[in-house]
Amino acid sequence: MWHDYHSAATVDEALAVLAERREKARIVAGATDILIEIERNVRRGIETLIDITRVPGLDGITLDEQGWIHLGPLVTHNQCVASKLIVERALPLAEACWEVGAPQIRNRATVADNLITASPANDTITPLMAFDAVVTLRSTRGERTAPLSKFYSGVRRTVMEPDELMVDIAFPAMSAAERGMFVKLALRRAQAISVVNVAAIVSLEAGVVNRARIALGSVAPTIVRAADAEAFLAGKPLDDSTIARAAELALGAAKPIDDVRATAEYRAEMVRVTTARALQAIRDGRERGWLPVDPVMLWGPRAGRPSQGVSRAVQHADADQIVTRVNGREHRIAGAHDKTLLRFLREDVGLTGTKEGCAEGECGACTVFLDGAAVMACMVPAPRAHGAEIATVEGLAADGHLHPIQQAFVEEGAVQCGYCTPGFLMAGAKLLEERPRPSQWEIEQSITGNLCRCTGYYKILNAFKKAVSLQKSD
């Protein structure tokens, strides 16, 4: 894994370490991508991780006097989904953020990380490309801006220098005359990589297009704009024949490949279908799509934010202790600086209820609460627990009584092999905390990040409903 871990208290502290270590260092915000890349040897030679998650002031979503929206580098996908500003003035971005992973991942993963990872299938790049977004990069040498259209140099490659930190993402908010939508096609409804995704933003006056912006994802080495389709739409009514022709023209920007998710031929056809679907929805006023009005977050009373900052920079290496509270009890443990939170809890704290099912954020068996928010422990570096509050499945019961979700699992026979159960219990406990009387749909959304290999979902859903009644009786 890595050799040392720095928790920065300021941006300048982070930049100083980055300037010194350069190619051997990486910034940690959500860490949902970098940990997997290190595990898989996609990113080799990484010796230092620089954690900026508790630097104050980096998670803002603001609108400036010029009508531009700004996202700080710690803005998570769930924060975008919950932002009234983003939903009202940048709807395609909110929709794309909602499509990322599951609640546990959206509580950690940041939009900046999604841009920097630079996969052509990453969801949030597509709407931001359609918005003509600009990113600001800072180093000890100074600051520069780059349009997102010039930010990518190939698959998983950007123009960022090794000593640079992305400190701002900015784009013009949609005007009253503009409508936009993000459409994603994937092999399942959640926890899925895009086969094709499309973001369309259209300015309409009396049904006639003034300007159109269409971006396509997962169909070329980088996210691309459908320039021919955009030019064709200008000055035309958004009727069926215009939409059909624009969707066909969008194909010209795509250079799809065959892979495990789809053939190039299928992707090409789906570019036409999804582009038409987005434009039709915009015309008909249905651009809100699947984005819920009151989404399930699983992020606790602090809305996914850390419980506190760090008053000074903290470095963790071999002999340095991680000081944390787990289930209300303080632990001081050295020698765990190069582990994930999952391994730290199991191997060093001795709490084995949290399970490893996939080690890449796919199954949810390792769900715990970090500073009140549900997260995947396999995608959190152990030193992030320093100064934090952690809760595991062992901490759900209180005063000798099972938590209502635990009792419900017993009464409804929702436990089969049991391996996935801790993750479901943690998701359920956080859901009931967030909304004591969840609907069927909200229950289903709360467990989109949890997989049962025994396929026992009916009894699990019944247990969630039972827990509601048990909670009421309490």
N, C-alpha and C positions, 0 to 999 in steps of 0.2 A: 504494500500500500504506500502511504506517504511517510516521510521521516519526521516532520514537525508541522505543527498546526498553530497558526497565529490568529487570535481573536482581536481584531482591531477595534479601537475606540473612536477613531476618526478616519476620514478618507485619506488624509495626508499620511497617517501611519500605514495604511494599507498600500498606498502608492510607493512609499519608501521601501517596504519589503519587496514589492513587485519589481521595482527598479533594480534591486540588488540580485534577486533570484531569477528574474526574467523567464526564460523558457522552462525552468525547473519549478515554476510556481503557477498556481491557478487560483483565481478568486472563487470563493464559495458564497453563494447566495442561497438558492434553493438546494443545490447539490444533487438534484434528482437526475441530472445528466452526467456530471463529472464523476460521481462514484461508480456508476455503471461502466463508464468509459475506462476508468482506471482498472476496475475488476477484469474487464475484457481485454486489457492491453491495447485499447484503441488510442489512449493517451499514455505514451511511455515517457519515462524519465521525470515524472512529476514527483518532486521531493517535498514541496511545501504547499500547504493549503492556507489561504488567507481568508478568514471568515469576516464578512462585513455585515452580518445579519443583525448585529446590535449597535450599529452606528446610527445615531439619531438622524432623522430627517430625510432618509433615503426611500421612504415608502409613500411619498406624496403623489396624489393625482390632482392636478390643478389646471385651471383655465386662465391663460394670460390675457392682457388687454388687447392683443392682436387676434384673439380668437383661436389660439393654438392650445391644444391639450398637451400637458407634460406628464410623463410617467417617470418616477424615480427608479433606480436599479433594483430596489427591493419590493416593488409592486408585484404581488402575486396574481395568479389567474383568478382566484376567488375574490380578491379585492376589486378586480375589474368587473367581475360579474355583479358584485354588490354595489358598485358605484353608480349613483343616479346620473352623474355627468357622462360616464361612458355609455350607459344604456341609452340615454336621450340624445347624445351628440356624436356617438361613435359605435352604434349598435353592432356593426359587423365584428368589431373587436370583442365586444362582450359575448357575442355568440361563439366566436372562435375560442375564447377562454373557457366557456362552458363545456366545449367539446374536448378539452384536454383532460386526459386521464380520468381520475375519480376525485371525490372530495379530499381524501388524504393527500393526494399529489398536488391538487390545486391550492392546498393550504401552504405548501412549501415552494413549489415551482414558480419562478418569476418570469415575467415577459422578457426581461433582458436576457436571461439564460436561454430562453427559447430562440431569441434572435441570434445569439452568439454561437449556439450549437450548430446552426446553419444547415440543418437537414432540409432538403426541399419538401419534405412532408410535414414540417412543423407548422401547426395550425395558425399561430398568431402572426407569423411573418406575412401571410397572404393578405389579410386586411390592412396591415400597416403598409405594405407595398402599394395597395390601392389608395391609401390615404396620402401617399407621397411623404412618408415619415422621414425624419432626419434624426440621426443619433449623435450624441456628443461624447467624445472620447477624451479622457484626461490621463496625464502621466506627470511625473516630476518635471518633464521638459515643457509642459504647457497643455493647452487644450485645443482640440480641433473638432469640426463637425463633418459628417459625411451623410449624404442622402442614402437611404436604404437601398435605392436602385444601384448604387455604386459600392455598397458594403460587401457584397459577396463576389468572390473570385472563382468559385466552383463548389462542388459538393463538399459540405462541411468545411469550407474555407472562407475566411473573411480578410478584410484589409487591416484588422487590428494588429498593432505591434505587441510584442510580448509584455511590455511594461505599461500597457494601457488598460484603463478601467472605463466601462460604459457608465456614464453618470446621468444621462438623460435620454429619453425617447420623446420626440415632439412631432406633432402633426396637426393640421388644421381641422377643427371640429366641423361637423356637418352643419350646413346652414338649414334654415327652415324649408328651403326648396329641395333639399337633398334627401334621398332615401338610400338605404344600403342594406345588404344582407350577406351573410356568410353561409355557404352550403358545403357540408362535408359528406363524402361517400366513403364508408369504411365497411369492414367485414362483420362488425357487430356494433351495437349502440353505445358502448362505453369501453374505456381502456383499449382504444383501437387507433392504429396509425392510419392516416388518410390513404385511400387508394387514389382519390382525386379530391381537391377542395377548390372552391371558387369564392372570391369576394367581389361583389359588384356594388358600386356607388353611382347613383344616377341623379342628376339635377333635372327636375321636370318643371315645365311651365305650361299649363293648360294641356297636359298630356303629351307635350312635345319635349324631346330630350335636348337640353342645352349642352350638357357635358356628361360623359360616361367614363368611368374608370373600372376596369376589370382585371383582376389578378388571378393567376392560376397556380395551384400548388400540387406537388407530387407528380408532375408531368414533364419535368425538365431538370437539368442539373441544379438549377436554382429556381426560386419563385420568379415567375415571369408575368409581364403585362401583355394583354391581348390588344395590341395597338390597332390592328386593322378593324377589329370589332368596335373598339372605342370610337374610331374615326367614322365608321359607318353609321353609328347610332346618332351622331350629332345632327340636330335639325329634323329628326324624323319622329313620328308618333310611335309610342311604344305599343304597337299592335302585334298581333300574332305573327304576321309575315315578317315584320321588322325583327322581332325577337328570334324567329327561326333562322333568318339570314345572319344575324349577329352571332348566334350560337355556332353556326357553321364556320364563320370567319375566325372565331376564337381558336379553332383547331390549328390554325396556322402558327400560333405561338407555341404549341405543345410539341415536345420531342420525347414522348413516353418510352419507357423500357419495359421488358418482361421481367417480373420478379415473382417472389412467392405469393404476393398479394393479388396480382393481376397481370394479364398480358398487355402488351403495348396497344394492341387493337382494341381491347376492352376499354383501356384508359382513354384512348382517343374518342371513342363513342361517348364515354361518360363526361368528357369535357363539354361536348355539345349538349348533353342532357342536363348537366348541373348548371351550366351557364343559362340555358333557357329557363330552368326552374327558378333560378335567382331573379332573373328579369321579370318573369311572370308574377312572382310573389311581390316584387317591388311595385309593379303596375297595379296589382289588385289590393295593395295595402296589407299584405300578409307577411311582411318582411320580418316580423318578430319570430316567426318559425317556432322552434322548440324551446326557446329561452323562457324559463318560467318567471312569473312575476315575483315569487318569493322562493328563491332556490334554497335547497338544502346545502348547508356549508360544513357542518361538523367542526366549527372553528372556535367554539367557546365564547365567553363573555369579552375576551380581548380582541375579537375579530381576527384571530390568527397572528397577532403581533406578539413579540417577545415580552416577557414579564418585566424585563429591565435591560438597560444598557450595561456596558462594562465601563467602569470609571477610568480604566487604563488598559493598555494593550496587555494581553495575556498570551504567553507562549507555552505550548504543551509539547514536550519531548519525552524521552524515556522515563525520567525520574519525576516528572511534574504530575501533580495530583489533579484529577478531575473531581471537583467538589460539587455535588448535586443532591437534590432531594428526590427520592423515589418513593412514591406512595406515602409521603409525609415524613420519611425518615432520611436523615442526612447520611451520605456516603462520601468517603474520601479515598479515591483509588488512583494509584499510579500505574504506569505501564500500559494504559489502554488508549493512548493518544492516536494510534494508527488503526483503530477499529471502527466499525459502524456502531451505531447506538444499539442495534439488535444484538451484536456479539457482546458488547459491553454489558447489557442487561443480563444476558444468559451466562456468560463466562465469568464476569467479575462481580456483578451484584448477586448472582445466583438465583435470578428469577427466570425460570425456564418456561413459564406459561406463554410468553411471547414466542411464536414459532417462525422458523424460516421455511417458507414454501417455495420461493422463487429467487429471492435476493435481487430482484430488479423492479419491485413495485407493481407487480402484476396481480398478486393473489390476496393481499391484505391480511394474511395470517399474522403479520408482525405489527399490526396497528396498535399504537400507544398514543397517549396524550403528551404533547410537548408544549409547555406553557399554556395548557388548556385546549389546544387544537389537536384534532386527530391527524396523525401522520404515519407514514410507513417507516418503521425503525430501521429497515434495511437501507434506506436512502438518506439517512441522517448520520453525519460523522459523530463519533462518540464525544469529542471535545465540545460539541454544541450543547451538551448536557451541563457543562460547567456553569454554575449560577442559575440553572433552570429548574423548573418543576416538572417531574416526569410521573405519569400514572400508568400502571400496567393492569392487566386483568386480575392480578393478585390483590389489587387495591380496590376492586369494585365493591366487595362485601364490606359492610360496616356494622359495628356493634353486634357481631355474631349473626347477622342476618344477610342473606343473599340479596344482591341488587335485584330489582324487579325483572330485569332482562335475563339474569341468571336463573331465577326461579321459574320464569316462563319457559326457558329452554328445557328445564327438567320436566315441567308439567306437560309440555306439548311433545316431548320426545324428539326435540330438534337436534340432538347430538347423535351423530352416526360414528364415523371413525374418530371425530373430535379434533382433528388437526386444525381445521379452519375455525373452530368454535371461538377461541380467544379473540380473533379479529372481528368476528360478527358481534360478539358481546361488547367489545369496545365501541364499535360503530353504533350499536343499538343504544348503549348508555349515553353517548354524546347526542344522538338524535333525540332521545327523550328529554335530555337537558335543554336542548334547543327548542323543541316544540313538543310539549307533553301529550298532545293529541294528534299525532301525525296521520295523514291520509295514506291510503294504500300506495299512491304514487310517491309520496315522500319517503315512505319506508323503502320502496324499491330504489329510489335515488340514493338513499343513505348507504346502501350495500353494493353500489355499482363497482366499488373497489375491492370487493371481497368475493372470492371464488370458493364454492363447495365442490370438491372433486367427487363426492358421493351423489351429487345432484339432488340434494335434499331440500330444495328451496321452499317447497310448499309448507313443510313443518317449521322451517325457519321463519317464514312470513307469518305463520300462525302464532309463533312464539312472540314476535314483535307486537302483534295485536293483543295477545294475552298480557304482555308487559304493560300495555297502556291501562288495562283494567286493574292490574295489580298495583300499579302506581297510584291510581285513583283511590283504591282502598286504603293505601298507606296514608 
